[in-house]
Every structure is written in C-alpha cells, then in structure tokens.
C-alpha cells in the first residue's frame, strides 16, 4: 500500500510518501525549484555568467548561451533549476519548461518531441510522439514523461493544451509585471510525487481537495482530531532521518556524515554477531544496509558525491550480489543515483543530481554554542 499524505496545516505544505508504514520520501514546499520569476539582471560577467536578482538574499546565477544579449537592469523571466545552497545563490535559466505529470512543454523555434527512455515499447513510443506532434502548437516542443505511457489520447491532449496555455500566460505576464516577482510556482506534489503507483491520497484541507479532481486515485479528507502526520508516524520517522545513525533490522547500523560537497556513509555490524560465520554476517548487514541507504538518500534529499564504506566482502560473488541489490534499490528512487564504481579500498561511489536542499538543511541549523558541530531544529517547523 503506497499512500501520499499531504499536510496543509503548518507554515509550509508537507507531503509524505508512505510505502506500507515506512516513510520513503518527504517533500517540504519551501523550494523554488521549477518556479518562474521575473528577475532583474544585476551583473554580466565576461566569463558568460550573469547574476539575476530574484528577490532572495543572494542573487541567482545563470549560464549565458551563445548570442545572449542581456544587460544590467534588464527584466528577464527565469526558471529556478537549483535552490540556493550555502554561499551560492540559486541556479536559474532563461529557458522556461512547464512540467505536468505526463509531459514537459517549452517554447522552441523548432518543434521537437522527445519520449522518456524508460518507455521502451516501440509502438507506444510512436503513438505518444504522433499524438504530441498533432496537438503541439507551432513554436513549442515537448518531452513525454514516463507517466504518459498507457495514458489515453484525451488525457495527454488535455495536459499538452493546459501546459502550452500556461506558457503563453506566463510569457504575457512577464511583459507587464514588476521585478523581482514570482510569476509561477511549481509544486512537486503534482508533477513528481503523484505517480501511478500511489494507491491513496489523504489530505487535511477541504479547500485543497478540488485540485485533485483530475486524478483517478482513492482520495480521502482527514477529519480526525489527531494530526495527520502523527497518526501515520511521519513525524517520528522524520526525526529518525535527521539522526546520524540508522539502525538496521539485524542489529547493524549505518552512519551518515554530510559535508558541503560530499556525503560519507559507513556500514557497521553493531550488535549483530551472526549465527554461523563471518561471511554470512557481513553479507546480511551489507544487504540490509544497501536497502536502507537507498531509502535514506531519497528521504534526506542527499545529492552530489556520495561515498559508501560497506563492510569488506572477501568473496567476489558476494560483492556482485551486493552491488546488484544496491543498483536495483537505487533505480526505485524518483531522482536516481548513479553508481560510479568501487575503489581499490572497497569504497562505493555514487553521484546524484541535486534538486532540493538536504532535509537536514531545511529542518535544522548549526548550534550557535558549539561552532556548528551540533544541530538544532529550526523554529517554526512542525517537527521538533
């Protein structure tokens, strides 16, 4: 049973994906990723970079394409690709993409239609491409996402029409709006979290329920006195995702240490002594750890370079089994992680595209009394 729980009662909208009773992803809607802002050009550098004022503490930065002719003071609509992080401002682009559940539409001089590589059936790819080409207005291109596979012609046509109309609306608004100003704010709840494998949606705001009318899901309004996230154990699991150590069912544990540009993960046998021999003991711990790490990568929003120190496996067959199991677990992530390889020292290296801030950075801040070696929960958050 896979549920999407949406909590509207705090300072930010929070969405939790629960697989059975386990929290597998948490989304806190403070991110600007996907949002379109009418920005003001602050500076243009000879190195083909520009700084854009988008109304945040730090100016956003943008790579300039060949032939770009922007200048300081100019208003320009930009889309946020990555949130601000540390000392860096947000990364933005002047190429605006409008993402729905099944399609991504963008303005383009030459019409092109792409189909997700995860859709492998040739007949289905051809159907989707033909359908998109038929309904795309001149001046637009689109990419059909994995969720479009098996969808009806009418559903895809409707979404493409909605997205192209939205694109026209935002382009018009940008010409008549002050800057900096948010013109459009994308919600990952609809574009990314509401996937076909969701069995049930539960939310606690009756004013929001009409937004889900187009989705063929088991939809419920939470009316109980107990808070939604408390009833399903979400708050408790969020707190565990902020801890350094995560215990495994067998008694081993995994340690997560995060620095600015890298995440170090260490696997330990802990309390688990095994019943037969050392080989079976470490293999069991490693296999449980592989599944745990994949879940925690998604839950903690970990990205960039991730280095994992599994317990050493002397047997090559056990190593292959571990890596195959780990690769399968990573493929289940909405934002997948790629295995770079294993070093001579047995360290496994992953890379994962950054989309949002790590959960720890969203919900915690450095402790002022210990110089940042500890963390305290930020005020105003539901989880404490």
N, C-alpha and C positions, 0 to 999 in steps of 0.2 A: 504494500500500500504506500503510494507516494502522495504526500499532501503538500500544498502550498498554503502557508499561513501568513496572512497579511495584517499587521498591526498598525492602525492609524492613530493611536491614542497618545503617542509620545511626541517629542519635538521633531522627530523625523519618521517618515514611513519606513517600517521594517518588514522585510519579507523573509520567511524561513522555509527552506525545503526540507521536509522530513521524509526519510525513507524508512518505513515502518516507524519505529520510535527514535531513530537516530537522526540528529541534525547533520545534514550533509552540505548545506550552503546557507549563509546568512547575507542578506543584502540590506544595507542601511542607506537610505536615499539622501545622502548629502553630496554625492558625487556629481560633478558637472560633465562627466564623460557622455558624449553624444549630444550635449546641449549646444545650441547655436546662439552666439552672442554678437550683437552689433558692437564691434570693438573700434578702438582708435589707435592708429599707428603711432607708437611712441618714438621708436628709433629704427633706422635701417642700416645694417652693417654691411661693409664690403664683402664679408665672408658669406653672403647670401642668407643672412638671418635677419629677421625683423622682430621687434618686441611690440606686443599689442596690449593695450590697456583694456582688460575685460571686466573691470570693476572689482578686482580682488586685490589683496595686499601686494602680491607680486605680479608683475607684468607677465603675460604669456609669451612664449617664443614660437616662431613659425619659420620653417624652411621655405625659402623662396624658389619657385620654379623658374626655369629659363624664360626670359621675356617679361617677368613681373615688373610692373612699373608703379609700385606704391611709394608713398612719401609720408613723412611725419605730418600728423594732423588729419590724415585721411580717415574717413569712416570705412570699415570693411567688415562684412559678416564672416565670422569664422566658427568652426566647429571644434569643440574640445575633444582631442584624441586621448590625452592622458591628464589626470589631475595633477595639481601642484604637489610636489614632494620635497620635504626638507628645504633646502635653499633654492630649489628650482621652481620656476613658475609652471603653469600648465603648458602642455604642448598642443598647439592648435593648427588647423589647416583651413585654407580658403576654399577647399573642395568639399562641398556640403553633401552628405549622404543621409537619406531618410530611411530608417530601418523599421520594418514591420516584422511580424512573426515569420512570414514566408518569403519576403522579398526586401531587397535594398534598392532604392531608386536614387539616381543622381542626375544632375544636368550634364549634358555632354554634346559637343558639336557632332560627333559621330555616334550613331546608335549602336550599342553592343549589348548582347545578352549573355551573361555567364550563368552556369549552373553549378551548384556545390559539388565538389569532387566526391563527397560522401554518397551522392546519388549515383549508383553505378549501373542501374538498368538503362540500357541504350534507348529503348522505346520510351521510357519515362522522361529521360533527358530531352529527347527530341520533342515530346509532347509539350513539356514545360517551355522549351526555347521557342517553339512555334507560337504558343499561347502568349508569351510575353511580347514577342515581336508584333503580334496582332494588335495588342492593346496599349503598347507604349506610344505616347505622343511623340512627334518629332522634337528633337532636342533633348531627349532623355535616354539613359541607359539603365540597366538593372542587373542585379545578381539574384538568382533564385536560391534561397537558403534550403537547408536540409528539411525543414518543416514543410516545404512545399510539396514534397514527394507524396503522391496519393491524394492531394487536395483536389477538390472539384474545380472545374474551369471557372465557375462563377465566383468561388471564393478567392481565387488568385486574381481574376479580373478586378474584383471589388477592391482588393488591397492595393493593386498597382494604381488604380484610379485615385484612391484615397491619398496615396503617397505622392503622386505627381501633383495633385491639387494642393497638398500641404507644402510641397516645394515651391509652387507658384505663389502661395500665400506668404511664405517667409521671405522670398525674394522681394515681393512688393512691400512688405512691412519694413525691410531693411532700408529701403529708399526713403522712408518717411519717419523713421524712428530716431530718437536721440541716441547717443552712445556715451559710455558703455551701457548696454541694456540687453538682458536675456530675451531673445525672440522666441525660443522654443526649448523646452526642457524634456529630454527623452527619459523614459522610465524603463529600466531593465526588467522590471516586473513583467511588462507586456512583451517586450521584444526578445528577451532571453530566458527568463525564468519560467514562463508559461509554455512549457513544452508538451508534446503529445503524450509523454509518459506520466504526466500529472493526473492522478485519479480523482483528486478532490481539492477544491479551493475553499478555505474558510477565512472570512474577514470580519472585522468588528465595527464597521461603519456602514450603516444603511444608505448613507448619501453616496457612497462609492460603488455600491453593488451594480448599478446600471452600466458601469463601464465594462462589465464582464458579460454583457448580454450576447455578444457575438461569439463567445467561446462555448463549445459543446463540452462542458465539464459539469461535474457534480458540485454545485455551488451552494454554500451554506453561510448564513449570517450568525455570528456568535453573539448570543444574548445572555450568557451565563454571568453570574457575579464575579467568578474567578477570572482573572486576566487571561487572555487567550494564550500568550506565550508561557505563562505559569502552568496552565492546565496541561500543556503538551511537553513540559520540561525543557523548553527552549532556553529560558534564562540561565538555568543551571548548566546547560551544555555550552552556552556562550562563555560563561566564566571558565569552564574547563579549557576552552580553546584559547584563552588568554594566559594559561599557565605554561610554564617552561616544560614540564614533564607530562607525558600522557602514558597512562598505564595500559598495558595490553591484557587481553583475557587470560593469557597463560601465566602472567606474573612478571613478564619483562616490561620494559618501558622505553619510550622514545623521547629524546631531548631535542628541543628546538631553540636555537640561538640565532637571532636575527641582527645583522648589522646593516649599514646603509646600502651596500650594493650586493649583499650575499646572505644566504641563509645556510646555516650549518645544522645538520640533523645527525644525531648519534643514537645508535640502537644498542641497548644493553639487556643482558639476561635478567637482571634484577633478582626477584625472588624465585624465578623458575630454575629448578635444578634438573628437570627432565626425569624420565622414568627408566630409560635404557642406556643411551650413550651420548657422548658429547655431540656427535654429528647430527643426530636426530633433534637434540635440544636446540642447537643454534639454528637449524633449518626451520623448526617450528617458530622460534622467536622472529626470525627474519621474514618469514611468510606473513605472519600476523602484522609485523611492522610495516611491510610493503603496503598492505591494505590500509592500515592506519595513516601512513604518510600521505597517500593519495587523497584520502578524505580530508586530512588536516591542511593540505595545500589549498584545496578549494575553500574550506571553512575559514582559514586565516588569511585568504587572499594573498598567498605567497607568490612572488614572481622574481624575475631576473635569474641569477645563477643560484642554484640550489645544490649543495654538496651533501651527500649522504654517506655516512660511515656505517654500513651494515657490519654485523659480526662476521669475521672471516670464515669462509666456507672452503675447506681444503679440497672437496670433491668438485670436479668441473661440472658433473651432471647436476649437482645441487645448485651451482651458480646459474646454470642455464634455466633451471626450473624457477629460481627466484626472479631472475630478470624477465622471464616470460610472464610470470604472475604480476610483477610490478608494472610492466608495459600495458598489460590488459587493464589493470586498475586505473592507470593514468589516462587511458583512452576514454574512460567514462566521464572525465571532467568536462564541464561546459567550455572552459578555456583550457585546452590540453597542454600538457607539459611534454617536452621532447627529451628523450634520453640521449645525451651526447656520447656517453660511453663510460667505461670503468678504467680508472687509472691503475698504474702498476702497484700502487699501495692499496688497491681494492676500494677506492672511493668512487661512488657513482655520481656522475654529474648530470644535472637537468637544467634546462632553460625553459622559462615560461613567460609569455608576453604579459606585460603589466597592463592592467585595465583599470584597476581601482587601487586605492590605498590599502595597505595591510590592515586587518581588523584591529591589531594592537595599536596602530597609529590613530585609527578612528575613535577607539574607545578608551585609550589610555594616554597619559602624558608623563614625561620624566618627573621623578620625585625631586623637588627643589632642595631637599635636605641632604641628599646623598650624591649630588652631582650627576644624576641621570642614570645611576646603576640600578635603581629601582623604578617601578612604575606605579602610578596611582590612577584610579578610574576618573575620567573627566566628569565634571559636574554637569548635570542636565541630561545624562544618558539614563535610559531605563535600567540597564544592567549596572549593578554597583558591587 
